[in-house]
Amino acid sequence: MAEEEFDFFKPHPHPTKPRVKSSFFEMVPDAFDDKSLNFTGDHRRVKKKVEEESKALETVPEPASAEPEVEMAEPVQETIYPHDVAIVSAEPWVAGDRSAQSRIFIKNGTIVNDDQSFHADIYIEDGIIKQVGTNLVIPGGARTIDARGKFVMPGGIDTHTHFQMPFMGTVSADDFYSGTKAALAGGTTMIIDFVIPQKGESLLDAYEKWRGWADAKVCCDYGLHVAVTWWNDQVSKEMDVLCSEKGVNSYKVFMAYKDVFMLDDDEIYHCFKRCKELKALPMVHAENGHLIAIKSRELLQQGVSGPEGHLQSRPEEVEEEATTRAITIADQAGAPLYVVHVMSKSSANVISKARREGKIVFGEPIAAGLGTDGTHHYNKCWRHAAGHVMGPPLRADPTTPGYLMDLLANNDLQLTGTDNCTFNADQKAIGKDNFTRIPNGVNGVEDRMSIIWEKGVYSGKMDPCRFVAVTSATAAKVFNIYPKKGRIAVGSDADIVIWNGEATRTISAKTHHQAVDFNIFEGMTVHGVPEYVITGGSIVMDEGQLKVTQGLGRFVPTPVNSQTVFGRVGNREKSRQPQIVEREPYTGPVVEIKEEDALVYNKRSDNPILPESANEFHSRPPTRGGARNMQDSSFSLSGHQYDENQPKRPGTKVSNPPGGKSTGFW
């Protein structure tokens, strides 16, 4: 819409008369209480006039009743500490607990939320958005940022990261400092990481370990998912504690990584059932771990040991099958489901179909799957190929990224993460002779926002409002922190990105802020660059310059019972209650079955090594003619043969074997 269509962009027709403050946008009632400046006089903020109008007004004498102009105080200079300062421990998140930082006034920008965009100004104080609207009355000392021609959006929320994660004998290269620093550089102001306990390890102990790693290092706010890698009553009880006391509302199960993280179907069912009881969101890594293990062994036996073996051992069908199975298990448990890192067309189609059938399923494609493809596994450079190894793998079909973006733009897939789990060259080289030992993981936390803008918005597949939905707002709703996060509104956290949609940058490992030495988007030029990034009211990206502080971020609890997830679970459960038909009892005759007439069914032994019968060989009755059933085994595991006690038959010389003699003329 053209600028002149908005009344609040037109010059005031009577500059000497006070302007009535707009009431279209909400304001915090106590926004101006207990401020350091006492307001006197008229504090109007009048729009600048064009040059011709200014000259005309110069000849008009100022009325005698005009009030004196108030001299504004000098802006408060923000102090940004270098990243090598001593680490400061961060306290757990408490709403409104941020210290007063520099007041920030953002003017002339286009505010973009997931449901609408509009022109307005924003005033921030104490890390909270205090005012949104036009003609705002702003106290002195505020830092003013002119966002004319830019988008002002909620900071991104990366729903899927693995910082400082122990995996496959090593630890991911990006810890919670370098990882969250890179996130801020790309416009992401909150990440949700995964606590992944080993089999048999307490979920609570693993949670405290991750909090200890993160609290002192994070540069932006963060939350935590918890993985369930084993199952018993203790795990079930600890899930309750995590939900009620620790601020966790999501639990991930693995259908891959056999003998390491993988759960069987019955364990997955019980976990999903428990999640529904706690009103927590179950998540799944959907790949058939049994088939992957079999295919991996076959490929190694055939001499395939390079990174291309990783892709070939995990064909698209194993992701599709596991996705179908996970959705079926969740539906039978009455639980919703969140499918992490959707990497293939077929699994995305399964999710889309399930949603159309009324199932509560959320699909999460990631930056890697939207921005590149699996053809790199066949690169002649081993390091380049190994740098793209992740699970599920990037698909070799080069049309997959565009297809996933189409589904994301149309809400068949709902939100985005990165599965950021980075490993340097020497770490990837653990699997130089065996692709099954290459640590799985790629980068993405810094480049996600730009990749989605380039492939989605700049290509014309989605508008800026949908961009906000898939990068921020939907994640905040699903994990129940909306509108505190994921929205620009009065009372929301001041996590804001001022985004230049036309500016470009070239992605490279030489210039990115991550600790890893490789970037899967190397050399890609993308549109969409964050010029200012504000997290918790602190400017950490200032005109393209990144200045962060360790420990600045806080842990954000994610409460259970998100209405976006569980809003229809209750009624759906009522409609699915088992139905009992009230009828008269049966009073007719019942046939009597004698014991000797009862059929005896051969039940499979619990121990297949030792037979149930003392007879080592006979398990099937003889044929009608009384002969031995040829389906019986002719030997036992003890080594005895069926006919070892029978006398040997004398040899018989055959003069005319079948087919005729072997000599003679024909």
Secondary structure, 3 states (H helix, E strand, C coil): CCHHHCHHHCCCCCCCCCCCCCCCCCECCCCCCCCCCCCCCCCCCCCCCCHHHHHHHHCCCCCCCCCCCCCCCCCCCCCCCCCCCCCCCCCCCCCCCCCCCCCEEEEEEEEECCCCEEEEEEEEECCEEEEEECCCCCCCCCEEEECCCCEEEECEEEEEECCCCEECCEECCCCHHHHHHHHHHCCEEEEEEEECCCCCCCHHHHHHHHHHHHHCCCCCEEEEEEECCCCCHHHHHHHHHHHHHCCCCEEEEECCCCCCCECCHHHHHHHHHHHHHHCCEEEEECCCHHHHHHHHHHHHHCCCCCCHHHHHHCCHHHHHHHHHHHHHHHHHHCCCEEECCCCCHHHHHHHHHHHHCCCCEEECCEHHHHHCCHHHHHCCCHHHHHCCCCCCCCCCCCCHHHHHHHHHHCCCCCCCECCECCCCHHHHHHHCCCHHHCCCCECCCCCHHHHHHHHHHCCCCCCHHHHHHHHHHHHHHHCCCCCCCCCCCCCCECCEEEEEEEEEEECCCCCCCCCCCCCCCCCCEEEEEEEEEEECCEEEEECCEECCCCCCCCECCCCCCCHHHHCCHHHHHHHCCCCCCCCCCCCCCCCCCCHHHCCCCCCCCCCCCCCCCCCCCCCCCCCCCCCCCCCCCCECCCCCECCCCCCCCCCCCCCCCCCCCCCCCC
